[in-house]
């Protein structure tokens, strides 16, 4: 595994690292690293570079925030976060994308909450988008979670989060295997939340934690079809068969109506179905009950704060 390690980052909060995945956007990545370098927590930053050239490596060489640069042999998608967490030397790891970072004090606050709540496996933060710090639409969805409060967890229990605005307990993340390889990226967060809950770990939304997201104007293409595909695959991997059939029927109808990306999503979901079936593991009854409660929640569009460059 090619990589570059630097010396210790200047002393800050020793409990939390930041993992950043990036691909072919060195200017945006540098902005993120500059913001992370300015935090009072001074977190060591592990960058997973999914690029195929040396532009990113040259751009970040010597940056004071950078603790380690990992360059896998192929594009790892969301699995780059798994790689970063394995290399982290702190008990907690926050995730950023190459166009997002954390507000001062949020990482220390997250570490305090994780210290105080040993069953807490993941904290979902409030995401603020752009220079105007607009609310990401997912914030309201998470804040309105119908799941009942749990006395040993902070915030609101949830079974979803935004990947670039979350902090994990390294032990919990590794215990459940991190992000699932079958999904690659695009709506991969729900399955990780399911698996954490199934493993006995808590997942909570805490709006006092704030992540900033500044998506570029160029964007990436293809994400809507991936989200559609991965929703069906997630149900195949963890949900009861009636839920799987309903998700498959919905995607089939969308493909028949020529909805954007639906035909490609259906084709790829069918191609991956044998692998999903081989890895299928139904949720424990208490987690399935929680998932059913969320099924009845009005759907929220992640909107401009969803995304990130893998």
ZABA-32095 format. One line per field, with one value per residue: residue number from 0; residue in one letter; x, y, z of N, C-alpha, C in turn. Coordinates in steps of 0.1 Angstrom, whole numbers, plus 5000, padded with zeros to 4 digits. Each point is the difference from the previous one (the first is absolute). Layout:
ZABA-32095
k <- [NUM;...] $
r <- [A;...] $
n_xx <- [X;...] $
n_yy <- [Y;...] $
n_zz <- [Z;...] $
ca_xx <- [X;...] $
ca_yy <- [Y;...] $
ca_zz <- [Z;...] $
c_xx <- [X;...] $
c_yy <- [Y;...] $
c_zz <- [Z;...] $
This chain:
ZABA-32095
k <- [0;1;2;3;4;5;6;7;8;9;10;11;12;13;14;15;16;17;18;19;20;21;22;23;24;25;26;27;28;29;30;31;32;33;34;35;36;37;38;39;40;41;42;43;44;45;46;47;48;49;50;51;52;53;54;55;56;57;58;59;60;61;62;63;64;65;66;67;68;69;70;71;72;73;74;75;76;77;78;79;80;81;82;83;84;85;86;87;88;89;90;91;92;93;94;95;96;97;98;99;100;101;102;103;104;105;106;107;108;109;110;111;112;113;114;115;116;117;118;119;120;121;122;123;124;125;126;127;128;129;130;131;132;133;134;135;136;137;138;139;140;141;142;143;144;145;146;147;148;149;150;151;152;153;154;155;156;157;158;159;160;161;162;163;164;165;166;167;168;169;170;171;172;173;174;175;176;177;178;179;180;181;182;183;184;185;186;187;188;189;190;191;192;193;194;195;196;197;198;199;200;201;202;203;204;205;206;207;208;209;210;211;212;213;214;215;216;217;218;219;220;221;222;223;224;225;226;227;228;229;230;231;232;233;234;235;236;237;238;239;240;241;242;243;244;245;246;247;248;249;250;251;252;253;254;255;256;257;258;259;260;261;262;263;264;265;266;267;268;269;270;271;272;273;274;275;276;277;278;279;280;281;282;283;284;285;286;287;288;289;290;291;292;293;294;295;296;297;298;299;300;301;302;303;304;305;306;307;308;309] $
r <- [X;X;X;X;X;X;X;X;X;X;X;X;X;X;X;X;X;X;X;X;X;X;X;X;X;X;X;X;X;X;X;X;X;X;X;X;X;X;X;X;X;X;X;X;X;X;X;X;X;X;X;X;X;X;X;X;X;X;X;X;X;X;X;X;X;X;X;X;X;X;X;X;X;X;X;X;X;X;X;X;X;X;X;X;X;X;X;X;X;X;X;X;X;X;X;X;X;X;X;X;X;X;X;X;X;X;X;X;X;X;X;X;X;X;X;X;X;X;X;X;X;X;X;X;X;X;X;X;X;X;X;X;X;X;X;X;X;X;X;X;X;X;X;X;X;X;X;X;X;X;X;X;X;X;X;X;X;X;X;X;X;X;X;X;X;X;X;X;X;X;X;X;X;X;X;X;X;X;X;X;X;X;X;X;X;X;X;X;X;X;X;X;X;X;X;X;X;X;X;X;X;X;X;X;X;X;X;X;X;X;X;X;X;X;X;X;X;X;X;X;X;X;X;X;X;X;X;X;X;X;X;X;X;X;X;X;X;X;X;X;X;X;X;X;X;X;X;X;X;X;X;X;X;X;X;X;X;X;X;X;X;X;X;X;X;X;X;X;X;X;X;X;X;X;X;X;X;X;X;X;X;X;X;X;X;X;X;X;X;X;X;X;X;X;X;X;X;X;X;X;X;X;X;X;X;X;X;X;X;X] $
n_xx <- [5008;5001;5009;4997;5009;4995;5007;5001;4987;5001;5004;4990;4988;5006;4987;5002;4999;5005;4990;5008;4990;5009;4997;5012;5001;5013;4994;4989;5009;5008;4989;4997;5012;4999;4987;5003;5009;4990;4996;4994;4992;5004;4990;5006;5004;4991;5007;4989;5010;4988;5008;5002;5001;5011;4990;4992;5008;5002;4987;4999;5010;5003;4988;4999;4988;5008;4994;4991;5006;4989;5007;4987;5001;4988;4990;5000;4995;4988;5005;5003;4988;4997;5007;4994;4989;5003;5003;4988;5005;4988;4993;5000;4992;5002;4989;5007;4994;5004;4987;5005;4996;5006;4989;5007;5006;4996;5013;5004;4990;5003;5013;4996;4991;5009;5008;4989;4999;5004;4987;5003;4995;4990;5005;4988;5007;4998;4995;5009;4993;5011;5003;4987;5006;4994;4989;5007;4992;5011;5004;4991;5004;5013;4998;4993;5010;4992;5013;4996;5001;5013;4998;5006;4992;5009;4995;4997;4994;5008;4996;5005;5008;5007;5005;4999;4990;5009;4999;5010;4995;5013;4999;4989;5006;5011;4993;4993;5013;4996;5003;4988;5008;4989;4999;5013;4990;4994;4997;5013;4996;4989;5007;5009;4990;4994;5012;5002;4988;5002;5012;4989;5004;5001;4990;5006;4990;5010;4990;5005;5001;5010;4996;5010;4991;5011;4989;5009;5001;5011;4999;4993;5001;4987;5001;4991;5006;5011;4994;4993;5011;5007;4989;5000;5013;4999;4989;5006;5009;4990;4991;4988;4997;4989;5009;5008;4989;4996;5012;5001;4988;5003;5011;4994;4991;5010;5006;4988;4999;5012;4999;5006;5008;4987;5001;5010;4993;4989;5007;5006;4988;4995;5010;4998;4988;5007;5008;4989;4995;5013;4999;4988;4996;4989;4994;5006;4991;5008;5010;4994;4996;5012;5005;4990;5004;5013;4996;4993;5013;4995;5002;5013;5001;5011;4996;5004;4996;4993;5009;5010;5012;4996] $
n_yy <- [4988;5007;5007;5012;4998;5009;5009;5000;5002;5013;5000;4991;4997;4991;5003;5010;4992;5005;4993;5003;4998;4999;5007;5003;5004;5002;5009;4992;4990;5009;5005;4987;4997;5012;4996;4987;5005;5008;4987;5003;4990;5007;4996;4988;5003;4990;5002;4996;4999;5001;5010;5002;5013;5007;5006;4991;4990;5005;5001;4988;4997;4996;4998;5010;4999;4997;4989;4996;4997;4995;4992;4996;4987;5001;5006;5004;5011;4997;4990;5012;5002;4988;5003;5012;4994;4991;5010;5004;5009;5004;5002;5012;4998;5012;5001;5003;5007;5000;5001;4994;5006;5002;5004;5010;4991;4998;4999;5010;5007;4996;5003;5012;5001;4997;5009;5008;4996;4990;5001;5012;4996;5008;5011;5004;5008;5013;5000;5009;5005;5001;5011;4998;4989;4997;4997;4989;4996;4993;5012;5005;4992;5002;5013;4996;4994;4991;4997;4993;5010;4999;4995;4990;5007;5008;5012;4999;4989;4996;4997;5011;5004;5011;4993;5012;4997;4991;4995;4991;4991;5001;4996;5008;5010;4996;4999;5010;5003;5011;5008;4995;4990;4994;5010;5000;5007;5009;5007;4999;5012;4997;4993;5009;5009;4992;4999;5013;5003;4992;5007;5006;5006;5011;5006;5012;5009;5008;5009;4998;4988;5008;4996;5005;5002;5001;4994;4995;5009;4993;4996;4989;4992;4996;5009;5006;4995;5005;5011;5000;4997;5009;5007;4996;5002;5012;5001;4997;5008;5009;5003;4999;4989;5002;5005;4989;4992;5008;5000;4987;4999;5007;4993;4988;5005;5004;4988;4994;5009;4994;4998;5012;4992;4998;5001;5009;5007;4998;5003;5010;5003;4997;5006;5008;4996;4992;5011;5008;4990;4998;5013;4995;5010;4994;5012;5002;4993;5004;4996;4989;4999;5004;4991;4992;5005;4999;4988;5002;5004;5012;4996;5001;5010;4992;5003;5013;4997;4992;4991;5006;5001;4989] $
n_zz <- [5000;4989;5007;5005;5010;5008;5005;5013;4999;4999;5013;5001;4996;5008;5001;4991;4989;4989;4994;4989;4992;4990;4990;4995;5013;4996;4992;4998;4998;4993;4995;4998;4996;4993;4997;4997;4993;4998;5002;5011;4995;4989;4994;5002;4988;4997;4990;4995;4991;4994;4999;4987;5004;4998;4994;5006;4998;4988;4999;5006;4992;5012;4998;5009;4993;4990;5005;4991;4989;4998;4992;5001;4996;5005;4994;5013;4994;5006;4994;4993;5005;4995;4989;5000;5003;4991;4993;5004;5008;4998;5012;4995;4990;4996;4993;4990;4991;4987;5003;5011;5011;5012;5007;5004;5007;4988;4996;5008;4996;4988;5002;5005;4990;4992;5007;5000;4987;5007;5000;5001;4989;4998;4998;4997;4993;5004;4988;4998;4991;4994;4993;4996;5001;4989;5005;5002;4990;5000;5004;4993;4990;5003;5000;4990;5003;4995;5000;5010;5009;5001;5013;4994;4992;4994;4999;4987;5003;4991;4988;5000;4990;5000;4991;4994;5008;5002;5013;4998;5008;5000;5013;5001;4994;5006;5012;4994;4998;5006;4990;4995;4997;5002;5009;5003;4994;5007;5010;5002;5004;4994;4992;5000;4999;4991;4995;5002;4996;4989;5000;5003;4989;5007;4993;5001;4998;4999;5000;5012;4993;4994;4988;4993;4990;4992;4995;4991;4990;4999;5013;5003;4990;4999;5009;4993;4989;5005;5004;4988;4993;5007;4997;4988;4997;5006;4994;4989;5004;5004;4991;5006;4995;5007;5009;4998;5000;5010;5006;4997;5004;5011;5001;4999;5008;5008;4998;5002;5010;4999;5013;5002;4993;4999;4987;5001;5009;4992;4989;5007;5004;4989;4994;5010;4995;4992;4999;4998;4993;4994;5000;4996;5009;5003;5002;5012;5007;5010;4992;4996;5012;5004;4992;5005;5012;4996;4996;5011;5002;4998;4987;5003;4992;4999;4988;5001;5012;4992;5001;4994;4999;4994] $
ca_xx <- [4992;5008;4995;5010;4997;5007;5002;4988;4994;5001;4991;4986;4992;5005;4990;4992;5006;4990;5003;4995;5002;5000;5003;5002;4995;5010;4997;4990;5006;5008;4991;4996;5011;5002;4990;5003;5013;4996;4991;5007;5003;5012;4999;5008;4991;5004;4994;5000;5000;4995;5005;5009;5013;5007;4996;4996;5012;5009;4994;4998;5013;5004;4989;5001;4989;5000;5007;5003;4994;4998;4997;4997;5003;4988;4991;4994;4987;4998;5009;5012;4998;5004;5014;5005;4997;5010;5013;4999;5006;4991;4988;4989;5003;4990;5001;4998;5004;5010;4994;4993;5009;4993;5001;5008;4993;4991;5006;5002;4987;4997;5008;4994;4988;5004;5006;4990;4990;5008;4992;4998;5009;5001;4993;4997;5000;4992;5008;4998;5004;5004;5005;4989;4997;4987;4997;4998;4987;5000;5000;4986;4996;5006;4994;4986;5001;4989;5005;4999;5013;5006;5006;5015;5006;4996;4993;4989;5004;4998;5006;5006;5009;5008;5014;5011;4996;4998;5012;4998;5009;5008;4998;4987;5001;5007;4994;4989;5005;5000;4991;4999;5007;4991;4994;5010;4996;4986;4990;5006;5000;4989;5004;5009;4992;4993;5009;5004;4989;4999;5011;4998;5006;4990;5002;4992;5001;5003;5001;5010;5012;4997;5009;4998;5001;5000;5001;5004;4990;5002;4993;5003;4989;4997;4996;4986;4998;5007;4991;4989;5005;5004;4988;4995;5010;4999;4988;5004;5010;4996;4986;4991;4997;4990;5006;5008;4991;4995;5011;5002;4988;5000;5011;4995;4990;5007;5007;4990;4996;5011;5005;5014;5009;4993;5003;5013;4999;4994;5009;5011;4995;4998;5013;5006;4991;5006;5009;4993;4993;5010;5004;4988;4999;4988;5002;4993;4986;4999;5004;4990;4988;5004;5001;4986;4995;5006;4993;4988;5003;5000;5013;5007;5010;5012;5003;5013;5010;5004;5010;5014;5008;5007] $
ca_yy <- [5012;5012;5010;5009;5004;5012;5000;5003;5013;5008;4995;5005;4989;4987;4989;4999;5003;5003;4992;5007;4993;5010;4995;5010;5014;5004;5014;4999;4993;5009;5008;4992;4998;5012;5002;4991;5005;5011;4996;5000;4986;4996;4985;4994;4997;4989;5002;4988;5006;4991;5005;4991;5007;5005;5014;5002;4998;5012;5012;5000;4997;5010;5007;4998;4992;4987;4990;4989;5000;4986;5000;4986;4997;5003;5008;4992;5005;5002;4991;5007;5003;4989;5000;5011;4997;4989;5007;5010;4996;5007;4992;5005;5005;5008;4999;5011;4999;5010;5013;5002;5001;5001;5013;5000;4995;4989;4987;4998;4996;4986;4991;5000;4992;4986;4996;4999;4990;4989;4992;5009;4996;5010;5013;5007;5015;5009;5004;5013;4999;5012;5012;5005;4990;4996;4987;4989;4995;4988;5004;4999;4986;4994;5006;4995;4985;4994;4990;5004;5003;4989;5008;5000;5007;5014;5004;4992;4987;5000;4989;5007;5011;5005;4995;5010;5007;4990;4996;4987;4993;4991;4986;4996;5000;4989;4988;4997;4999;5013;5001;4987;5000;4999;5013;5009;5013;5004;4996;4989;5002;4993;4987;5001;5002;4988;4990;5005;4997;4986;4996;5006;5014;5011;5010;5012;5013;5010;5013;5009;4998;5006;4998;5009;4994;5010;4992;5008;5001;4990;4988;4987;4995;4986;4997;4996;4986;4992;5001;4991;4986;4996;4999;4986;4990;5000;4992;4986;4996;5000;5002;4988;4998;5009;5013;4999;5000;5013;5009;4996;5004;5015;5003;4995;5010;5012;4997;5000;5014;5007;5010;5002;4991;4989;4988;4996;4995;4987;4991;4997;4994;4986;4994;4999;4993;4987;5003;5005;4989;4992;5008;5005;4997;5007;5008;4995;5006;5014;5010;5000;5009;5014;5003;5001;5013;5009;4998;5008;5014;5006;5000;5013;5000;5005;5013;5004;4996;4987;4998;4998;4995;4987] $
ca_zz <- [5000;5000;5009;5005;5014;5005;5015;5008;4998;5013;5010;5000;5007;4995;4999;4988;4987;4989;4988;4989;4987;4990;4986;4989;5003;5010;5005;5010;5011;5008;5008;5011;5009;5007;5011;5011;5006;5008;5011;5013;5003;4992;4997;4989;4989;4991;4986;4990;4987;4990;4987;4993;4996;5012;5002;5014;5008;4999;5006;5015;5006;5010;5006;5014;5006;4995;5008;4991;4987;4995;4986;4996;4986;4992;5006;5011;5004;5014;5007;5004;5014;5008;4999;5009;5014;5004;5002;5011;5013;5010;5002;4993;4987;4993;4985;4991;4986;4996;5000;5013;5012;5013;5007;5013;5012;4998;5002;5014;5005;4996;5008;5014;5000;4998;5013;5011;4996;4995;4989;4988;4989;4990;5001;4988;5002;4992;4989;4995;4986;4993;5008;5008;5010;4999;5006;4991;5002;5008;5014;5004;5000;5012;5012;5001;5001;5009;5009;5014;5007;5007;5011;5000;4988;4999;4987;4995;4993;4985;4992;4988;5003;4988;5002;5002;5012;5010;5008;5005;5009;4991;5004;4994;4985;4995;5004;4991;4986;4993;4989;4994;4987;4988;4997;4995;5006;4996;5010;5007;5015;5006;5003;5012;5012;5003;5005;5014;5009;5002;5009;5013;5001;4998;4990;5005;4994;5010;4992;5005;4992;4987;4989;4989;4987;4989;4987;4988;4989;4990;5004;4994;4993;5003;5014;5002;4997;5011;5012;4997;5000;5014;5009;4998;5006;5015;5004;4997;5010;5014;5003;4997;4986;4995;4998;4988;4988;4998;4994;4986;4992;4998;4990;4987;4995;4997;4987;4989;4997;4995;5010;4998;5006;5005;4992;5003;5014;5000;4994;5009;5012;4996;4998;5013;5009;5006;5010;5011;5006;5007;5012;5007;5014;5005;5012;5012;5000;5005;4990;4990;5005;4998;4985;4995;5005;4991;4987;5000;5001;4987;4994;4999;4989;5005;4994;4996;5010;4998;4989;5004;4989;5004] $
c_xx <- [5009;4994;5011;4996;5008;5003;4987;4995;5001;4989;4986;4992;5005;4990;4994;5009;4989;5005;4993;5002;4998;5003;5001;4995;5010;4997;4990;5005;5008;4992;4995;5011;5004;4990;5003;5013;4997;4992;5008;5004;5013;4999;5010;4990;5007;4993;5001;4998;4996;5004;5009;5013;5006;4996;4997;5012;5009;4993;5000;5014;5004;4989;5000;4989;5002;5009;5005;4992;5000;4996;4997;5002;4988;4991;4992;4986;5000;5009;5013;4999;5004;5015;5006;4998;5010;5014;5000;5006;4993;4988;4988;5005;4989;5002;4998;5002;5009;4993;4992;5010;4991;5002;5009;4992;4991;5006;5003;4986;4995;5008;4995;4988;5003;5007;4989;4990;5007;4993;4999;5011;5002;4992;4998;4999;4990;5009;4995;5006;5004;5004;4989;4997;4986;4998;4999;4987;5000;5000;4985;4995;5005;4994;4986;5000;4989;5005;5000;5013;5006;5008;5015;5006;4996;4992;4988;5005;4996;5005;5005;5008;5006;5015;5010;4997;4998;5013;4997;5009;5008;4997;4987;5000;5007;4993;4989;5005;5000;4989;5001;5006;4990;4994;5009;4998;4986;4990;5005;4998;4989;5004;5010;4992;4993;5010;5005;4989;4998;5011;4999;5005;4989;5005;4991;5003;5002;5003;5010;5014;4997;5011;4996;5003;4999;5002;5003;4989;5002;4993;5006;4987;4998;4995;4985;4997;5007;4991;4989;5005;5003;4989;4994;5009;5000;4988;5003;5009;4995;4985;4992;4996;4989;5005;5009;4992;4994;5010;5003;4989;5001;5011;4996;4990;5007;5008;4990;4996;5012;5005;5015;5008;4994;5003;5014;5001;4994;5009;5011;4995;4998;5013;5006;4991;5006;5010;4993;4993;5010;5004;4988;5001;4989;5003;4993;4986;4999;5005;4991;4988;5004;5000;4986;4994;5005;4994;4988;5002;5000;5014;5006;5011;5013;5005;5014;5011;5004;5010;5013;5007;5008;5011] $
c_yy <- [5012;5011;5009;5004;5011;4998;5004;5014;5007;4996;5007;4990;4987;4990;4998;5003;5003;4992;5007;4991;5010;4993;5012;5014;5006;5014;4999;4993;5009;5009;4993;4998;5013;5003;4991;5004;5011;4997;5000;4985;4995;4985;4996;4996;4989;5002;4987;5006;4990;5004;4990;5007;5006;5014;5002;4999;5012;5012;5000;4998;5011;5007;4997;4991;4985;4991;4988;5001;4985;5000;4985;4998;5003;5009;4992;5005;5003;4990;5006;5004;4988;4999;5010;4996;4989;5007;5010;4995;5007;4991;5004;5006;5008;4999;5014;4996;5011;5014;5003;4999;5002;5014;4999;4995;4987;4986;4997;4997;4986;4990;4999;4991;4985;4994;4997;4989;4988;4991;5008;4996;5011;5013;5006;5015;5007;5005;5014;5002;5014;5012;5005;4991;4995;4986;4990;4994;4987;5003;4998;4986;4993;5005;4995;4985;4995;4990;5005;5003;4988;5007;5000;5006;5015;5002;4991;4987;5001;4987;5006;5012;5004;4996;5010;5008;4990;4997;4986;4996;4989;4986;4995;4999;4988;4987;4996;4999;5013;5000;4988;5001;4999;5013;5009;5014;5004;4995;4988;5001;4992;4986;5000;5003;4988;4990;5004;4997;4985;4994;5006;5014;5010;5009;5011;5012;5010;5013;5010;4998;5005;4997;5010;4993;5010;4993;5009;5000;4989;4987;4988;4995;4985;4997;4996;4985;4991;4999;4990;4986;4995;4999;4985;4990;5000;4992;4985;4994;4998;4999;4987;5000;5009;5014;5000;5000;5013;5009;4996;5004;5015;5004;4996;5010;5013;4998;5000;5014;5008;5011;5000;4990;4987;4987;4994;4994;4986;4989;4996;4993;4985;4993;4997;4991;4987;5003;5005;4988;4992;5007;5004;4995;5009;5008;4993;5007;5014;5010;5000;5008;5014;5004;5002;5013;5011;4999;5009;5015;5006;5001;5014;4999;5006;5013;5003;4996;4985;4999;4998;4993;4988;4997] $
c_zz <- [5000;5009;5005;5014;5004;5015;5007;4998;5014;5010;5000;5008;4995;4998;4986;4988;4990;4988;4988;4987;4989;4986;4991;5003;5010;5006;5011;5012;5009;5008;5013;5010;5007;5011;5012;5008;5010;5012;5013;5004;4993;4997;4990;4988;4991;4987;4992;4987;4990;4986;4993;4996;5013;5004;5015;5009;5000;5007;5015;5007;5010;5007;5015;5006;4996;5008;4991;4987;4995;4985;4996;4985;4991;5008;5010;5003;5015;5009;5004;5015;5009;5001;5010;5015;5005;5003;5012;5013;5011;5002;4992;4986;4994;4985;4994;4986;4996;4998;5013;5011;5012;5006;5012;5012;4998;5002;5014;5007;4997;5008;5015;5001;4998;5013;5010;4997;4994;4989;4987;4989;4989;5003;4987;5003;4992;4988;4995;4986;4994;5009;5009;5012;5000;5006;4989;5003;5009;5015;5006;5001;5013;5013;5003;5001;5010;5010;5014;5006;5007;5011;5000;4988;5000;4987;4997;4994;4986;4994;4987;5004;4987;5002;5003;5012;5012;5007;5005;5011;4992;5003;4994;4985;4995;5003;4990;4985;4993;4988;4991;4985;4988;4995;4993;5005;4994;5010;5008;5016;5007;5004;5012;5013;5004;5007;5014;5010;5003;5009;5014;5003;4997;4988;5003;4992;5011;4993;5006;4993;4986;4991;4989;4987;4989;4987;4989;4990;4990;5003;4993;4994;5005;5014;5001;4998;5011;5012;4998;5001;5015;5010;4998;5006;5015;5005;4998;5011;5014;5003;4996;4985;4995;4997;4988;4987;4997;4994;4986;4991;4997;4989;4986;4994;4995;4987;4989;4996;4995;5009;4999;5009;5005;4992;5004;5014;5001;4995;5009;5013;4997;4999;5014;5010;5005;5011;5013;5007;5008;5014;5009;5015;5006;5012;5012;5001;5005;4990;4988;5004;4998;4985;4995;5004;4990;4986;4999;5001;4986;4995;5000;4990;5007;4994;4998;5010;4998;4990;5005;4989;5004;4989] $
